[in-house]
Amino acid sequence: MEIDALLNWSRAQFALTACYHWLFVPLTLGLGIIMSLAETKYYRTRKPEWKRWAQFWQKLFGINFAIGVATGIILEFEFGTNWSNYSWLVGDIFGAPLAIEGILAFFMEATFIAVMFFGWEKVSPRFHLASTWLTIIGATISAVWILIANAWMQDPQGVTFNPETVRSEMSDFWAVALSSTAINKFWHTVTSSWLLGSLFALAVCAYYMLRKDKKHHEFALANARIIAPFGLIAAILTIVTGDISAVNVAERQPMKLAAMEGLYEGGMNTPDGKAVNGGTALSLFGLPTGKDNVTTDEDAFHFNVKVPGMLSLMATHSFDGYVPGINNLLNGGYYLPDGTIALSAEEKMERGRMALAALTNYHNALKVQDRAEMEAQNKIIQENFPYFGYGHINDRSELIPNIPINYYSFRIMVGCGILFVLVLLIATYFARKKPEKYEKMRWFHILTLICLPLVYLASQSGWIVAELGRQPWTIQNILPVRAAVSSIESSSVLITFTLFAILFTVLLIAEINIMIKSVKEGPALQDAPVDSSNN
């Protein structure tokens, strides 16, 4: 019971920190582009109002950025405090991207953000514009390395297991940094962050239009004309990168895809990857039962509206492509892309136990310096290392992620994404082609404000699918969460969970209040006087 309580509270604390942190990161990345576009407009036109408007977006960016950094630091510390076994096993790989993020990106952000906020009257307009763009580029580079680390957990590549130290060591840096999973995750995450930032900024403009605020009327309309098309491009790119990610998930994490769809039976396939009985239907919307020990698609749902062949198209870009269900993944027996036959869960668990037993035998041989035995046991370890984590699995049911949470989260993300495309398409057309009508579209401005909480919900749902969809793994197939947790008292984690929940909630409330106050005040109506005493 103690290990279950420890595991549950450790997972809850990490989820709490990650969810709070992700409230701030996408807005930082999105608003960073908005403020840079506004300053670029000022640099090109030299109109003073664009300078004030850029400073307004920079103010909101700064408020959000500061709290995002605080929650991010705590998140990284939790790897060592709550997940020490994980940190020991993969610290050589996971630490490298985080170190590069700290050395390169963080210092880049820290340097140029100071110029951006305090250098308006102290450096040339060109240098200040460069500093603004370099600030958001630095923030994006920071996201690159963090996402590379996360992608490696989803799709471990470029590593070699050292049985002597019981650590995974990086053997190919570029395989880690440039894996298809890392590239897809970066672009999908960043473009979705641009989308969130655009809808946030557009909601601010809609707020002024609903207030019929004459002081900020020009600001709202002029900024909407640049925000809406940028947001539309971001929304389209998010959908495109999401489609590419679906193919990647189908290939690298098929159980995640099956959980997202509540798919239990995918039938059989031919060696060329085609489904024997035709393509697999996509669940458009349904009501999962959430029951344990479900074995058929019929038992998994109270009702399920499907589109024939669409899941195969989404996952394989072919209407008759094969998509294994949960039963297929557990029972094995179907053809893999390389033409081999998939192992069953029990076979993978057996091979994982062989690797763990060989690791024990290796260390026994190491104590007496029996080199021949060490080599023999290492050979067994390396042959079975792809299934290393399965040795810690006690029952095949542990390999099935939570179906209802993944199912609903995926549909929230996709459904909201379609809505955002429509909203931004309308905003782009009317703000640029019919501005007089756009100002009076009260219903549309209300809809834009409604999209603000929805885009946060969609953003959080995307990460829920990414992280809960790969359970029970901290590192796919290599290390389950049960084996990754630290050996500490569950009561200690409960205390820190409670403290963090209070602290993060206070920070969030404070940020929301400061943001609301800043938006109500709006951008300055004229330039502040320059203090010549320091010149």
N, C-alpha and C positions, 0 to 999 in steps of 0.2 A: 504493500500500500504506500509506503514512504517513497519508493521510486516513482510510482504513478503520480503522487502528489507533487513531487519535485519536478517531474517532466511536465506536468500540466501547468504548473505555475511558471516554470521557466519559459515555456512556449507562450503563455499568456503575456508575460512581461515583454518578451521580444516583439510579439505582435502589437502590443500597446505602443511601444516605442516606435516601431516601424510605421504604424498607421499615423501616429501624430507627426512623425518626421515627414511623411509623404504628403501631408497637408501643405507643407511649406515649399518643398523642392520644386514641384511642377510650376507653381506660381512664380518662383524665382526665375526659372528658365524661360517661362513665357513672357513675364513682364520685362525681363532683360532685353528681349528682342523689341518689344513695344517701345521702351524708353530709348533704345538705340535708333529705331526708325524715326521717332519724333525728333531726336537731336540731329539726325541726318537731314531731315527736312529743314531744320533751323540752319544748318551749315550751308545748305544749297540756296535757301531763299533769303537768309539773314533777317527774317521777320522776327521781331522780339517776342511775339506771342508764342512761337514754337519753342523758344528757349524756356519760357515759363512752363509750357505744357510738358516739355521733356523733364524739367525739374520736378514737376508734380508726379510723373510716373516713377522717377528715380526715388522720390520720397517713399512711395508705397513699396517699391522694390527693396529699399533699405530696411524698412520695418520688418518685412517678411524674411529677408536674408538673414538678419541677426538671429531670429528665433530658430530658423532652419539649421544654422550652424550649431546651436546649443543642443538641439535634439540629435543631430547627427553624431556629435562627439560621444554622447551617452550610448548611442546605438553601437558604435565601434567598441567601446569598453565592454559591452555585454558579451562579446565573443570570448573574452578572456575570463570573465567572472562566472557566467552561466553555462558556457559551452567550451570548457577547457579541453575536453577530450577531442573535440572538433579542432580547436586551435592547435593542439599538439600534432594531430595527424596531418593537417593540411596547411599549417602556418607558413611553410616555405612557398606555397603557391598563392594562398589567399593574401599573405602579407605583402607580396610584391606589388600588385596593383594598388593596394591601399597606401603603400609607401610612396609610390610614384604620384598618386593623387595628392598626398600631403606635400611632397617636395616641389612638384611642378605646378599643379593647378591651384592649390591653396595659396601659395606665395604669390602667384600671378594675380589671383583675385584680390588678395590683401594689398598688393602694391597699387594696382590701378583703380580700385574702388575708392581709395583715398583721394586720388587725383580727380576722379569723377565727382565726388561730393564737395570737395573743398578747392578745386582748382579752376572754377569758372572764370574768375578774374585774374588768375595767376599764370595760366598757360595759354597758348594760342588756341583758337577754335579748332584747328585741325588736330592738334595734339589731344585736346580734350575729347573730341569725337573718337579718336583712336582709343583713348583710355576707356571710354564707355563701352565700345565694342569689345575691347580686350577683357573687360570685366566679365561680360556675359560669355565670351569665348572661354575664359578661365573657368567659369562655373560649369560650362558644358563639358570641358575637358575633365573636370572633377567627376562629373556624372559618367563619363566614358569609363574611367578606371573602376569605379564602384560597380557599374553594370557589367564590366568584364569579369569581376570577381563573382558577381551573382550568377552570370551566365555559366561560369565554370562549375558552380555548384549544380546547375541544372544539367550540364553536359560536360563532365570532366574529360579533358583531353590534354595531351602534351605532358604527362607526368609518368614517373617511374616510382614504384613502391620499394622503399629500402627496408628490408626485414630486420636489419640490425638495429636501426633507430626507431622502427615502427612509424615511419613518416613517409608521406608522399612527397617526392622531390620533383621540381620542375625540370623537364628534359627538353622542352621545346617552347620557348617563350612565345613565339609567334603563333603556335598552335593554340595557346591559351588566349592570346590577345585578339586573334583574327578568326576564331571559330565562327561558323555560320550562326550559331546561337548567340554569340556575343554581338555580332554585327546587327542581327535582326533585333535583338533586345535594345540595343542602343538607339537605333532609328525609330523603333516603335515608341519607346519611352520618351524620347526627346520630342518627336512630332506631336505626341499626345499632350506633352507639357506645353508646347506652343499653342495647342488648341485650348487648353485650360486657361492660359494667360490671356489669350485673345477674347474668350468669352467673359472672363473677369473684367477686362478693360472695356469691352462692349457693354457690359452691364452697368458700369460706371457712367458711360455716356447715356445709356437708356434712362438711368436714374435722373440725370439732369434734364432730359427731355420730358420725362413724366412730371417733374417739378415745374416745368415751364420756366426754368431758371434763366432769365435773360443774361445774368452775369456770365454764365458758363455755356450759353447756347452755342456760341461760335466754337468753343472748345469741343463740345459734344459732337457736333456735326463734322467738323474738320478731322477729328481723330477717328471717328467711325469710318470715314472714307478710306483710311489706311489700315485700320484694324480689321475690318470685315474681310477684305480680300486676303490679307495675310492669314487670318483664321480659317478661311475657306481652303486655302492651299494646305494648311496644317491638317485640317480635317480629312482632306482627300489623301494626303500622305499617310495619315494614321491608319486609314482603312487599307491602303495598299500594303503598308508594312505589317498590318495585322493579318492580312491574307498570307503574306510570306511566312509570318510566324506560325500560322496554323499548319502549313506544310512542314515546317521545321519541328513543331511539336509532334505531329503525326509520325515523323521519322525517329525522333530522339526520345520522346516521352509519350508513347502511345497510351499508357494508362491514364495520363492526364487528359488526353483527348476523349477517351472513353468515359471518364468521370464527368467531363464537361457536357457530354451528350446523354449521359445515363444509358449508354449502349452496353448491353451485356452479350449479345450474340451477333457477331459479324459474319458468321458462316465460314466457309473455307475459300482458299484461293489457289490459283495456278502458279507454277514457278515464275511466270513473268509478271506476277503482282496483280492479276486481274481477279475480281471476285467471281466465284463460280456461279452464283445466283443473281448476278447483276449488282449495280452500285448500291451503296448504303444510304438510306434516307436520313435527312437532317431533321432533328426535332425543332420545329419552329417555336412551339411553346407547349408546355405540359405541366403536370402537377405530380412531381415525384412522391412516392409513398414514404420514403425515408426509412423503410423497414430494414432490419438486418436479415442476412441469409437470403437475400433476393437472388434468384438464379436466371430469370427470364426477363425480357423486355416488357412483357405484359404485366408481370408482378411489380415492376419498378415504377409504374406510373398509374395514377388514377385515370388520367386521360393524357393523350399525347398527339398533337397535331404535327404531321410530318410532311416534308417535301422530298419526293423520291429522287435518289441519286445525288442530292446536294451535298451530303457529308463527304461522299467520295470525291466530288468536284473540289470541295474546300480543302480536303486533306491531301489529295493527290493530283489535282487539276485534271482529273479524268472521271467521267461519269460512271465508269465501271471499275475504278480503282478499289483495291481492297483496304478496308479499315477494320482491324481486329477489335472485338468487344472485350469486356472484362473477362468473360468466361474463356475466350480464346487466349488472352494474355496469361491467365492462370493455368489453363490446361495445356497450352503449347500445341504443337502438331501442325501449325500452318507454316507456309513458306515465308522466310525473311527476304528482304531485298537482295541479299547476296546469294540466294538460292538454297541456303541451309534451312533446316527445320528448327522452329522455335522450341526452346526448352520449356517444360512446365515449371510452375512455381516451386514444386517439391524438388525437381532436379537442380534448380538454381540454389535452393536452400542447402541441398546436399553438397554442391560444389563450394558454396560459401563456408560450410563447416569444414570441408577438406582444407580450405585455405587457412582457416583459423587454427585447425589442428596442426597443419604444417608449420605455421608460425611458432606455435609452442615448441614443436620438435626442433625447429631451427635454433631457438634460444637455448634449448637443452644441449644441442650439439655445440653451440657457441661457447658455453661454459667450459666444455672439455676440449675446445679447439679441434673438433672433428670436422675438417674442411670438406671431406667427401660427403658426409651426411648433411652438412650445411648447404652444399650445392644441390643435393638431391631434393631437400625440402624447399629450397628457394625456387626450384623449377616448378614444383607443385603449386607454390604460392602464386608465381607469375602466371601460370596457366589458368588459374582459377580466380585471379584478382578481379576480373570484371564482375564477379558475383560475390565479392568479399563481404559486402553488407548484408547479403541474404543469410549469412551464417548467424546473424543476430535476430533473424525473424523466427518467431515461434509458430505462427499460424498464417496460412495464406491470406486470411481475411485482413491481416494487418496491411497488406499491399494495396488495398482498395481505398482511395481517398474518399472524403465525405461527398457523396453524390449531390444532395440538394443544394449545399452551399456553392459548389462549383457550377452546377447547372444554372442556378439563378444568377450568380455573379457574371457568368459569361453573357447571358442574355441581357442583363442590365447594361453591361458595357457596350454590346453591339447595338442594342435598341437605342440607347442614348446617342451613340455615335451617328446613327442615321438621322436622328432628330437634329443634331448639331449641324450636319451638312446642310439640311434644309433651311435652318435658321440663318446660317452664315451666307447661304446663297441668296436668300431674300434680302438680307442686310447689305450685301455687296451691290446688288442690283439697284435697290432703291436709294441707298446712301450716295451712290455715285451717279446714277442716271436721273433719279427723281427725288432730289434732296428735300424739296418742299413737302412732298407727300410723305417722305420718310419721317419727318419731324412730327407729323400728325398721326402716325400709326400707333396709337396708344396701346392697342391690343398686342402689337408686336413688341413694344418695349416691355410690357408686362411679361410676355413670353421669354424675352431675353433675360429678365431678372430671374425667372423660374429656372432657366438653364444654368444659372450659377451654382446652386446646390447640386443640380443633376450632374454637372461636369465633375464635381468633386466625388460624387457617388460613383460615377463611371470610372474615374481614375483609381479610386480605392478598390473597386471591383476587379479591375485588371490585375492588380497586385495580389488580390486574394486568389484569383485563378492561378497566377504564376507560382505562388508559394504553397497554398493548400493543395493545389492540383498535383504536386510532386511528393506529397506525403506518402509514406512515412520517412522520406529521405531528407537529410540535410545535404548530403552529396549523393546525387542519383546513383543508385545501385552499389555505392561504396560504403556509405555510413548512414544508418538510420538515426533518428533523433534520440532514440532510447540509449544508443551507445555513445552519443555525442555530448550528453549533458554532464555538467560538473558534479563532483561528489560533495555536495553541500547540503545543509539542512533546508528542507522545503519552507520552513517558517521564515528563514532569512530572505528567501525569494519573495514570499508573501508580503513581508514588511516593505521591501524595496518596490515591489509592484504597487502597493498602496501609496507609497511616497511619490513614485513617478506619476501615478494616475492623478494625484492631487496637483503636483508641480506642473505637469503638462497641461492640465485643464486650466489652471490659473494663467499660464503663459498664453494659451489659446484665447481665453476670454480677454486678456490684456491686449493681445494683438488685434482681435476683432474690434474692440472698443477704440483703439488707436486708429485703425484703418477707417472705421466709420466716421470718426471725428475728422480725419484728414480728407475723406471724400466729401463730407458736408461742407468743409471749408473750401475745398476745390483749389484749383491752381491760382497762383497770385495773379491779380489783375494788372499789376504793373511791376517793372523791375525794382528790386530792392536797391536802395542807394549804396554806392560803392564806398567802402571805408578807405579813404585815401591815406590815412595815417600810417598804414602798414605798407604802403607802396614806396 
